[in-house]
Structure formats: structure tokens, C-alpha cells
Amino acid sequence: MDRIRLLIHVTGIVQGVGFRPFIYKLAKQHGIVGYVLNNGEGVSIEAEGENKAVTTFYDAITTLAPPLSRIDSITATSIAVKNDRHFDITESDASQSATACVSPDQGVCEACLADIKDPTNRHYRYPFTNCTHCGPRYTLIKQLPYDRKQTSMAKFAMCPSCAAAYADPEDRRYHAQPVSCPDCGPWVSYYHGDQRLECEQYAAIEATAQALAQGKIIAVKGIGGFHLMCNATDETVVAKLRQRKRRQRKPLAVMMKDSKQAKQFVEGSEQEWQLVESQQRPITLFRKKESSTSTTCQQRIASNVAPNIPYLGVMLPYTPLHYLLFELIDFPLIATSANISGFPILSSREQIFTQLSDVIDGVLDHNREIVHCCDDSLVQVAGGRRQTLRLARGYAPYTFSLPQKLSQPILAVGAQQKVTFSLGFADQGIVSPHIGDMEGLDMQQHYQQMLDGFQHIYQAYPSTLVCDKHPSYMTTQWAQNYSEQHQAQLLQLQHHHAHIVAVMAEHQTTETVLGFAFDGTGFGDDHQVWGGEVLVADHQQAERVWHLRPFRLIGGEKAIKEPYRILLGLLLEYYSFEQILAFQLAAFRNVPPSVLANLHRLWQAGQNSPYTTSFGRLVDAFTCLLGLVEKVDYEGECGMRLEALALDAKPYSKHLHSGDNLGFSLENQGVIDPHPLLSNAIDVLVTMGANGTETAHQSPSNQSIKADLANQFFDATVAMMAHISSLYPEYPVVVSGGVFQNRVLMDRLDQNFKQQCRRLLTSEYIPLNDGGIAMGQLWYGIHAQKH
């Protein structure tokens, strides 16, 4: 029979995921000879055998690929037969350019969990147990190809048993680069808050469990950085953590022992449970169980873990260390990033004691270096779709195939908040894990370190950069400096256009769309602060066809923290200062009259009071109008409080006026005017006494009235979007920006568009917030380079 030999190239996530042993076993199964090796581009295979066997082998590569792998391309070329006698796994070839995808870190697999629970297994109670199907990848790699000598495991020489498993293609630990055991690998150590070493190995885990049970706050080193952990059912210790970390109300994530424990405290859809149980192990937002249904629980999550909102961020253990810890305790744990607010996540014991000595009571450390820090991913289900709120561990680096091969690398530098960057080279694009807000020097240095790490791994140095148009963004200034120093091409993309293009990139489309970009802040083409924009756009150009009516932000950025300033600036567009005072709104009750008068004068003079069209700021103002938030503790707090209130609304309310004019006015072409919505809300608050001017027995429940108004806000927003969309029936609709992270809004928008049989595109894998800006910038830059 005919004998052939194929040279096969496979690209994608094919290193560090058991791909070579998979190929080895597949070759033996089909009687194929030749070899397989890793190189900078992915995996190369020479496969020789009978024609039918080689064809079947080739087809099976795609259909039977390992679960953690992702094949972006597979090509085959016929070459001369060599009559090999065996099929071998050959040493990696580092001579080619690095274009292989680095796999994100993955949660521990069931087989490794069984190993750490088996007293007869050499990995018994070993917190660094892993195999080719699980464990760290990105956080320990220094350079491609992905081999042990190029990771932070290089300093740990394998014992004979680990070396034998590492070298055996039939073993699931074959070439698992972090493979180790208690005899040869990293170990954990427990330190007291005064930096005294208490104990090591399993005793350190026992000491940590004991400290947590005693109500202490412990810094625990994980895969991509440290967590601050404490008992999530102990209100006193949670309050102590908040006080020490200066984090007043921002929700804290909770790690549960397993889904069974989680279901005591939260409820969710099948899709939500699938997300939290997936091997990526993201923090997933669930609805809290009503107190009436959780009275049978012996424990309750402390009320100050996620105050005033209906959701709880839940994650399950994702390392052997976490599982070993939960064998010793019976309560859920707070698991929040160990860092000072506005600073990078910490990755070494020295950093913990230097920066958080006044926060922690102890440290569970280990001696495997974290090469690249990586936070926890955060997801939710909204509008029937997964939404990624923070792209990090398990999902990032996020890689995708480009529509054409690039002649030169492109770097998209992101925005200012929730920053990621995106690198395009050869035929692939990569979005970095979440970095953070670029407000201080430490974060800017962290950004540079992460970027340097990516460039070193891939040996890709950009000749084209894409940045935001905001002149004060650190990323814009960095890109301008880099462009000047390296004679690189610099492209700029308007912020809200980038939001829309990011969704287009995820859907791999370049068609013209109608895009709603609703967020907090973005530099507009008219140099005003945009944020409530409707664009007819494609991947290269955009026309602004509608926008929110402009209003002043009194005090500029200070208004973001004090939303009564936003509300006052908004109301002054429609009412005199005297009329506003006469309303006696609860939102202004705690603001001294002299302060209000000064703010009015600033508004009149236009001093430090820029105009904005931000829909996010409108949400803040409406939330403040209902008396929910006086001072903002964390970004998105107003939106979450308004969402929580809307969930309490009854399907029909007699408190609201009837008619069609309670939402947004669209009479002035191109302008979305919220005056009817505000006017109705003020009328209801005043006449029903919800602002506290009437006694409780003379009016319905204030909470019920406010819930109806919150409900109306979201219904009016959906109705407005549906009407504008109906004016452009030829375009699919794209929504992007932080406002669309609101689950109430997205659920109702999805329902409305399904009823209208209208195509609605949004992001699932890339954040809708500013974490997705870099993706949009890259998609723009790719096609700009092509032209």
C-alpha cells in the first residue's frame, strides 16, 4: 500500500496542555512513525505511515485534541518518506520565532485531587500537585518554548520519581513543566505577623487553618499573587479587614469549599453554576439567597461582605493548597486581592510585610516564584450571556486568530481604567490579563513590567501602536513617547468607537453596526467628556448619530465620588437653583446650603465644570436622586445600588404616573434627553413624600416608591434604545461600555430585542468595560496596517 509522510504544523494553545503526549499516543494507536516537537510557533509533527492511517491520524488531531488545548490552525505538507522505525517526542526547537500561545493557568484536575487525598500516593497532601491537564502556566513562564528550564521551576531539580513521570509519554505528567513532589519541589511556610517563621510543609497549612478559625486575617500565596483571607461568616473579622484595608463597602469575594456549601448561601442558573465549577474557576456573581430561605443554615455570610447589593461573588478552590485548607475548616473564606487600593497585586512575602504589615496577622508563603502576577477573573450571566467583568486567571492571556498575517507587530495600549493591553503579531492577537487603573507610579511600573514580560516571551516589539485620544491618559503618553523613541507609527482611536470595535473583534466582523457605547468617561472628538453615545460605525470609521444631552460635572472628577454634584449639574439644565432648593430633595439634605450655593456659582461660571454626555454619570445622578448613595466608595456602586432597588419593584405600581412621556425625549434629533424621566421622578418623590417630608403613615413605603422609580429608569432606557434602533433597521446592534454590565438592563434589553427579532451583539469573553478597549484598538490597528 502507498506510504506517505506529512509535515504537520499546529498553532494555538498547544504547549503545556499535554499536546505532545496526546500526539504520541495517537501515533502509536494508528501505527504512525516520525516525531513531534514544540517550537516557537506551536507544535510540529512529521507523521509517516500508510496513506489511510496517516489521513485518519491527521483528522483525529482536531477531533480528539486535549481539553485544555485550542487549535487555531493546522496545516500539512507532503515530504519525502524516511522509513523511521519509531515515533518519538523530540526536544523542543527554540530557533524559530515565538508565536505559540501561552496557556492561561488552570484549576487543579480531578486526578490530581485524588492524588493529594491518597495516603499511598507520593503527592499526598502536597499543595503543588499538578499534571499536563492542570496547574500554573502563564504565571511561571519566562520564555517560549514552554519548557521547564524557561520557567520558575527551573531551580527545582526533579527527584527520580518525578523525572521518570516527566519522561514517560504514557504518564499524564509527561513534560508537565511544574511537576514536583514533597521530595523535590516547592514547599509552603507559615509566618506570624511579626515575620517569625512558625512552621513549614503541611504543618504550615494546619497553622493557617487554626489562625483563620481564631478570627485572624492571613495573606495566602496562590498561583498569581496573594489573597487576604479570613472567615466570611464572622462580621467582626470582616469589619476588621475593611478597617485595615480602608475598604468601606466594596464587595468582597468569597471562596466556598464546594458547590454544595455555596448553595447554602446563593442561588443561580445552570449557566452560572457551570461557570463557577469550570476549570478556569472564575469569581462568579450569584444572587444571594433570601434570608427567609437560609434560616436553616447554621452559618450566614456576614452582612458586611457585600452590603446593600443582591449579589455575592463566589469562587471555588482552584489549587491543591486551597483544597487542603478546606479539609481543615468548615466555613467560607473571604478571598480578596492582597494589595493596597490602587496598587498592584502583591506576589512576594517581602512585599506583604512591607506594604500590608498593618493588615495581616500571618502569611502562608511558598517558594515558587510568581513570574507574572495575575488576579482572579470575574464573570456574571446577564442577558442570557456570560459577561467577563475582569479578564484574568483562567482566561488570560486571551488569544485569538487574526484574519490575516501581520507584516509587523502591533501594540494596543488600552485606556486608563481597568487597563489591559493587546499585542498582535504574525497571525495571532493576545489580550493581557487585567492590570488595573493607571493612577499612580506603582501601577504604571507594573504596566511596564507586564508589557516587558510579554515582549520577552514572544520576542515581539511593535512598529505600530494604537492608543486612546485622551491626552492625559498614561497609556496615551506612554505610546507617544515610545513612538518618538522607536520611530514607530502611532494611531489613535476614539474611546467609544474602541468600545464598539472591541465587540466587533470578538465576533470577528468588520460590518457596519449601530453601536451604543454607554460608560462613565471618554474623551470625545469635540474634546468634551463623552459617555452616552450612539454610533454608526465599522472597524475603521464612526459617525456620532445620537448622544445624551450634555450637562455639567460640577467640580470635574470630584463629582464622580460625590454624586450630588452630578445631580445638581443635571437638574440645573432644567430648573432654577431656587426651584431645586424648593423640592427639598433627600439627596441634598446633608449638603450644607453654603456648599450648594458655591457649587451653583461654579456651574454658572463654568469653572472646573466640564460638560459631559455620560450615561454612567446619569445613572449616578438618578441613584443619588433616590437617596441611595451620598459618597461613592467604589466604581460602579451607584449602578449596583440602582439595580438592587429595581429588583425589588413590583410588576405594576400605582405610584407612578401613567403615559408615554416618563422616559427619554427624542424629539430633538440626535439628542437623548432625560428630562421627562427626571421630572416624573421628582414629582413622585415630592408628592408621595418619599423625600422624607411627610410622615411614614401618610405615604406608602419610601422603599417601594423608589423601587418603582428605579424600575422605570431601566424600562425607559430599554425603550429609548429600542426606538433608536428601529430608525436603523439595516444594521446589527452592538452594546458596549460599563453601563451594560447592569444585569437588570441587559436582561430586559435581551428580552426586548428577541421580541423584535433584532440582532444584538455584545461581548462575552472580552470585558464590556474599559478592559476591552485594547481589543478594539488592536482590531482597528490590524485593518489600518492592512490598508
N, C-alpha and C positions, 0 to 999 in steps of 0.2 A: 504493500500500500504506500501511497505518497507520504513522504516525511517532510515536514516544514519546520522552520524556526522563525519566530516573531520577536522583534524588539518592541516591547510594550512600555509606554510611559504613562504613569498615573499621577495626576496632580490633585490637590485638595488637602483635606486633613487626613493624611496617610502616614504620618510619623508619630510614634508614641502612642499608637492606638491598637497595636497588635496586628498591623497590616502585613508585615513580612512573614511572621509565623503562619498567618492565615494563607498567604500565597504558597508557602512551603507545604502546608498540609494539603492544599488544593492540588498542587502539582503532583504530590505523591498519589493522591486519590485517582488522578487521571493518567498516571504513567508518564508525566512530563519530566524532561531533564532540562538543565540550564542553571539559572541563578536569579536571585532577587537582591537588590541593594537599595539603601537610602542615598539620595544625593540632595544637593541644594534645591532642586526643582520638585522633588517628591519621591516617587519610587520608580525604579527602572527594573524591568524583567526581561530576561531572554528565555523564551519557552520553546522547547523543541519536542516533537513527537509526531504521531500520526495526525494527518490533517484534521480528521473529525475530533480527535481528542484535544488538540490544541484549540480548535474553534469552541468546543464545549468549555474548556478551561477559561478562555478569554471571556465568554459570555457570563460565566459564573463569578468572575471578579466583581462585576457590577451588582449582580443579583444577590450575592451572598456576603457582601463586604461586612467587616466588623461593625458592631453597633455604634461605636464612638467615631467611626471614620465618616468622611464625606468626600465623595469623588466629584471633582469639578470637571475633569476631562480625562479621557483615556484614549490613547492612540496606539496603533500597531503598524509596524513596517516589516515586510519580509526581508530576511537576511539569509546569508549562507548557512547551511546545516553544518554543525561542528561535531556531531556524534558524541556529545558528552555522555558520561555513564551515570551521573547523579544530578540531583537538583540541590543547590547549595544556597545558603544565605551568606552573601559576601559582605565584607567590611564596607562601611559607608564611604562614599566618594565625596570629599569636601571640595573638590576642584571646581565644581560648577557654581554659577551664581545662585544665591539663596532666594528661591521663590516658593518653597514649600510652606504650607500653612502651619503655624504653631497652634496646637490644640489648646483650648481652654482647660483649666483644672476641672476635674470631675469628682463627684462624690464617691465614697467607698462602695464597692460592689458587694453583692450578697456572698460570693465565695470568700472574699477576704474577711467579711464579718464572721463567717463560720470559722475561719482560721483563728481569729482572736478569741473566740469563745471555747475553743477546743483545747483542753489541758494537755493533750498529747501532741499538739502541733507546735513547732518551734516559734510560731508567731503568736502564741497565746499571750493575751493581754499586751501585745506590742502596738503602741499607738501610731506607728508609721508603716503599718502593713499596707501593701498595695500590689497591683499587678498591671498588665497591659490594658485592662479594662477599667481602671480607676486610678484616682490619686492625682497628685500635682503634675502639671506640665509647664504652663506658661510662667508660673511664679518662680521656677527654678532653672529655666533655660538661659544660657548666656549667648549661645550662637548656634546656628544650624550647620550641618545636620544635627538632629536631635539624638545625641549620644551622651553617655554618662560623663565622659571627660569634659563635656561642654555644659555641664550643669553644676549646681551647688552640691551635688552628691559626689563629686569627683574626689573629695578628700576622704571619703569613707570607703576603705578597701573592703571588698566583699570577702566574707568567710567562705570556706569550701562549699558549704551547703547552698549559700546564695549564688555563688559563682556557677555551681552546677545547674541550678534552676535557670539562671540568666543565659546559659549557653545551650540549653536544651530546647529545640524548636517545638517539642511536644508539650512543654510546660507553659502554663499561662503567664509565667513571669519571665518568659524569654525576652530578653532585651527590654524589660521594664526598667527604665533608667533609674528610678528611685528605689529599686528593690533593696531590701535590707532586713535584718532581724535583730534581736537583742544582742547577739554576739558581735555584730559588725556595724550597726547603723547608728543613727542619731538617738538621743535619749532626752527625756524631759527632766526638769528640775524645778523644785518649788522654793521660792524666796519669800521671806517676810517683807513687810512694808519698809523695814529699815535696811533692806538689802542683804540680810543674813540668809545664807543657804541653809534650808531645813533638811531636804532630802532629795533623792533622785529616783529615776525609774518608776515603777508602778507605785511606790510609796509616795511619790510626788502627786500622783493623781488622787490617791487617798487623802493626802493632806489638803488638796484643793477642795475636794468634796466636803470634808469636815469644815473648812473655813466658810464655804458657801452656806452650809447648814447653820452656821453660827451667825449668819447675817452680815458677812463680810463681802467687800467688793474686790474681785480678783481679776487681774489682767491675764487673759489666756491667749497664748500664741497659737494661731491657726495656720492655714495654708498661705494666705496673702497678707496677714497682719494680725494685730492683737484685737481681741474683743474685751470689753469691760463686761463682766458677768456678775450677776447677783440673783437672789431669789425673787422671781417675778410675782410671787404671791404675798410678799412682805411689803406692805405700804411704807413702813418706816425706812427700810433699807433702800427702797426705790426713791423715796424723798431725799435720803442722804446722797444717793448718786446724783440726783438732779441738782441738789445744792452744790455739791463738789464740782460737778461738770458745768455748772451755770447754764443749765438747760431746763427752762421753766415748764414748758408744755409740749415741746416737740415729741411726737410719739416715739416710743422705744420698741425695737423688735424683740420678739420672744422666741427662744428655741425650746421646742417641745421634745419630749422623749421619743414620741412616735405619733402617728395619726390618731390612734386610739385616745391618747392623752389630749391631743389638740381638739378632738371632737367634744370634749367636755366643756370647752370654752368658746369655740367658734363654730359657725355653720357655713357651708359653701356648696357650690355646684360641683358636679363631677369634674368639670374642666378645671376648677380651682384646686381640687384635691389631686388631680393628675399633675398639675404644675408643681405643687409643693412636694410631691413624692417623687418627682422626676430626678434623674441622677444629677442634674445641674443644681438641684437643691436651692432655688431662689427663695428669698423672703417673699411670701405671697400674702396679699391683703385679703382677709376674710371678714365677714360680718360677725361682730360679737354676738354671742347668744344673749337673748333677753334674760334679765336677772330672774324672772319668774320660772324660766325653764332650766336654770342652772342651780336651783336651790338644793338639788340632790348631790351636787359636787361637794366633796369635803374641802376642796380648795377653790379659791376665786383668784383671778388675776387682779392684782392691786389696781384700784381705780385710777391711780396717778401714772399708770404705764402709758395709756393713750387717752388722755382726758378729753371729754367733750366731742368725741368723734365716734362713729359707729363701727369703725374698722380696727382690726388688730393685725399687725404684721407678724406672720408666723413662719418660722423655718424649722426644718428637721435636721438632726445631726448629719454631718457630711464627711467627717473624718473618723477614723477609729478612736482617736482621743476623745471625741465627743461621746461616742457610744460607751466607752469605758467609764466616763464620768457619770453618765446617766444610769449606769448599773449601780452606782453608789448613792444616788439621791432620788427622791420621788417627787420633786417639784420642778416646774418650768423655770427657765433661766432667762433673764434679760441678757441679750447678746447685741450690744451696740458697739460701734467702731471706737477703738481706743485712740482718741485724738482730741486736742483742744479745738473748739469750734473755729472753723476757718483755716485749720492747719491739716497737713496730710495725715493719713492713717499711719500709725507707728508700727515698725517691724523689728525692733530690737529691744532687748531688756534695758540697755543703757538709755535709749530714748524714753522708755516708760518711766524710769526713775528720775530722769532729768525733767521731763515735762509734766508727768502726772503723779508725782510723789504725794501730792496732797489729795489725790482722788482715790488711789488704790490702797488696799490693806495687804495685798500679796500678789505674787506673779507666778504663773505656771509658764515656764520658758522651755524652749528646746534649742538645740544647737545645729539645726539645719537652716542655712542662710535662706532668707527670702530675697531673691534677686530682684523681682518686680512685685511691688505691693499691688494688691487687688482687693477691692471692697466686695461686699455681698451684693448680688443682683437683687432688684426689687421689681416685682411684677404684680399685675392685677388682671381681672377679667372685666372689661367694660364694653358695652355694645355687642356682647357675644364674642368678643375677640380678646386674645391676650394683648395686654399693653405692657411694654417694658418701660418702667419708670427710671430704673438705673441699670445700665449695661455694665456688668462686671463679672464676678466669678461664675464659672459655669457656661457663660455665653460669650465672653470676650477673652482674647481678641476675636471680634466678629469678622469673618472673612467671606468674600463673595467673588464670583467670577465677573470680569469686565466684558463688555460687549465686543471690545477689540483690544489687541495688544498695544500697550503704550510704548512710544519710542523713548520717552524719558520719564523718570518718576515724578509724581505729583504729590504734594503735601497740602491737605486742607487742615487749617489750624483751629477751627472751631470758633466759639463765641467767647463769652466772659463768665457765664454761669453754667454749672453742670458740664464742664468742658470735657470733650473728647477730641482727639484728632484722628484724621483718616489719611492713610497712605495708599497711593495707587502706583503699581509698578508691574511691568510685564503684563500678565493678563489677569491680575487679581487686585482686589481692593481689601483693605483691612481697616476696621474701626477699633480704636484703642479702648481699653476699659475706662470707666468713669474716673476722672481725675479730681474734679471739684470746681470751686469758684476761684477765679484768679484775682483775689482781692489783696493778697499780701505777698511779700517777697518769698516766704517759705513755699507757698503754692506755686509761684512762678518757677522756683528752682525745681520743685517736684515735677512740674510740667516738662521742664528741660531734661530732667533725668529720664523720664519715661520716653520722651522722644529720642534721646540719645540711645536708649536701650533698643528701641525698635529699629533705628537706623543701623545699629551694630549687628543685630540679629540678621537683618535682611540685606545688609550692605547696600542700602538704597538711599541715595542722597538726592533731594529734589532739585529739579531745574525749573519747576513751576510751582508756585504757591497760590493758594486761594484763601482769602480772609474776608472777614466782615467789613462793612463800610464804616462802622463806628470808629472814629479816630482815637477814642480814649481806651478802647479795649486793649488789654495787654497783648492778646494774641495778634491783633492788627499791628501793633507797634513792633512786636517780635518779627512778624512776617516782613514788614517794611525794612527792618534792619538786616534781616537775613538776605533779602533780595538785593540790597545795596552791597553787602559784603561779598556775595557769591555771584553777582550778576545774573540772578535768577528772575524769570518772568513772574510778575505779581498780578494776579487777578482779584477783583473784589466783587462780592455778591451781596445784594441787599438781604438783610436778616430774614424777612418774612418770605421772600422768594426762596431763600435757602430752606426754610421750613417746608414749603410745598415740594421743592425738588427732592428733599430727603425721602418723602413718601413715594415720589415717582421712582427714585433709585431703588427702594426696597421692592417695588413692583416691576422693576426693570422696564420702565416705559419712558418714552420721550414725547408722547402725545400731548396736545393742548388740553388743559384741565381748568375747571373753575375751583380755585383754592381759597378756603377760609383759613387764615392764619391769625388766631386769637391767642395772645400771650400777654406778658407783663410789660416788656420793654424791648424796643428795637429801633435802631437809627434809620429814619425814613429818608427817602430820596429828596424830600423837601427840608431835611435837617431837623424835622420835628420828631418827637417820640411817638413812634407808631406802635400798634398792638391790637387793632381791631380791623384787619384788612381783608378785603375780598379781591383776589387777583385772577385775571385770565392769564394763564402762564403755561409755558412749556419749560424745557430744561435749560433754555438759553435766555428767554425774554419774559417779561411780565408787564401787564397793564393793570394799574390800580383802578378798579371799577366801582367799588363801594368801600366806605370806611365809617367807623364810628364818629359821631360828631365830636370835634375837639373840645377839650376843657382843660383848665389849668391844674397842674400839680403844684399846690402851694408849698413852697419850701423844697421843691425838687425831690431828690432821693429820700429826704427825711419823711416825706409823705407816705412812702412805702411802709414805714414802720408805724406811722400814726395815721390810720385811715380816715380819721375825722377831718384831716386836711384835704384828703381827696374828695370826701363827701361835700365839704364846704365849697371847694372849687367847682365841683359839678353843679351844685344847686345854684351857685351864683350865675350860671349861664341862663337860668330861667326865672330866678326870683331875686328881689332886692334883699340886701342884708337885713333890713328891718323885718321883712316877711319871714325870713328864715328864723330869726330870733323868736318871732311870734308863734311859730309852730311848736316851740318848746320840745324839740326832739330829744329823746333819751340819749342819742348819740353824742350830743354836745353838753350833757348835763354836768359832766365832770371836768369840762374845759372852762377855765376862768374867763369871764367876759372880756377882760383886757387882752387875753391871748387871742380870742376870736376876733376882736377889733383889729389887732395887729396883723392877723392873717388876712383880714379883709383889705387892709391897706396894701399888703404885699400883692394881693390879687389885682387891686386897682392899678398899681404901678407896673404890674408885670415883672416884679423883681423876684428873681430866683423862683419863678413860677412858669415853667415851660408848658406849652400846650402839648397835649397827648391825645391819641386816639386809641388808647389801650383798653381792650376789653377786660383784661385781667384787673386793671385798676377800677373799672366799672363794677366788677364783682366785689372788690374790696369795699367800694363806696356803699353798695347795696347791703352788704353784710354789716357794715358799720351803722347804716340807717336803721337796721333791725335791732341794733344794740347788742350784737353778738361779740364783737371784738373792739376793744379800745386801743390796745397796743399789740402789734403783731410780734409773736415770739419766734416764728419760723416761716419760711417761704411757703405759700400755699395754704396757710392757716385759715384765711378768710374763706377761700373756696371750699375747704373741707367742712367748715362750720355751716356754711350755707347749704351744702349738700346734705349734711346730717339733719338739718332742720327740715329740708324738703322731704326727706324720707318719713318724717312724722306727719306729713299733711294727709288729710282725708281726701278721697277721690273728688268730693264736691264740697264746696264751702259756701254757706250763706253769707259769710262776712265780706266776700269780695263783690265789687260792683259787676254787673253784667255788661256785655257789649264787646265790640271788637277792637276797641281803642285802648286796651290796657297794656299793650306791649310796646313794640318799637314802631315809630313812624318812619315810613319810607317814601313820604310824599316828595321830599326834596331829593331829586335824582342823584344817586351816588352817596347819600348821607344816611347813616343809620342813627336815628335819633331816639334816645331812651326816655324822652320827656313824658310820654303817656304812662310808662311803667313807673317812673318816679312819682308823678303826680298822683296816680292812684294809690301808691303805697303810702304817701304822706297823708292823703285823705283818710285812708283806713286807720293809720296809726293815731291820727288826731281824733277822729270821730269815735273810734272804738275805745279810746283810752289806752291803747297798747303802749303809749309812751309814758304811762305811769301817772297821768294827770287825773285819772278817775280812780275811784276805789275799786277794789277787786270785785265786790259784789255787784257793781253796776255794769260790768262788762264781761264778755266771755274771756276765757283763758288767754292771757297775753301770748303764751307759747303757741296756742292753736292758731291765733291770728297771724303770728309771724311765720309759722309753718306754711300757712296758705300763701303768704306773700312770697316766700322762698320758692314754693312750688310753681307759682305764677312766673317767677323770673326765668326758670328753666323752660317752661312751656312756651313763653314768649320768645326765648332765644331760638328754640327749635322752629317755631312758626316763622320767624324772621328769616332764618336760613333756608327753610323750605321755599318761601316766597321768592327770595333772590335766586335760588337755584332754578326755579321754574322759568325765570327770564332767560336762562342759558341752557335750554334743553339739549343742545348738541354736545355738551361737554360732560365727562365724568366729574364727580365732585370729590375733591381732596380736602381733608381737615387735618390741621396740624397746629402745634403750639400747646403750651402748658394748660390752657383753659380746657382743652379736650381730654385732660386726664380725669375730669369730673365724671364719675360713673353714672350719676343721675342724668346728666346731659347726654352722654354717649348712648345710654340705654334708650332714651327717648328719641334721639336722633336716628339711631339704627332702626327703631320701630317705624318711624315716620317714613324713612327712605325706602324701607322694604314695602310699605303700603303703596308708595308711589312708584315702585319698581324702578327706582333710580339707583344708579351705580355709585357706591360710596367707597372711597379708598382712604385708608389710614394705615399707620404703622403698627406692626406687631412686634417686630424684632429690634427695630431701632427706636430709641425714645422719641416721643412726640414733643418733649420739652427741648431745651437747648442742647441736650446731649445728642440730638440728631442733626444739629446744624452742620457738623463736619461732613457727615454723609452727603448732605445736599450740596455742600461746596465741592466735594470730590466729583460728584456726578456732573456738576456744571463744568468743572475743570477738565474732565475727561473729554467731553464733547467740544470744549473750546480748543483743546490741543489738537483734536482731530481736524478742526477747521483751520 
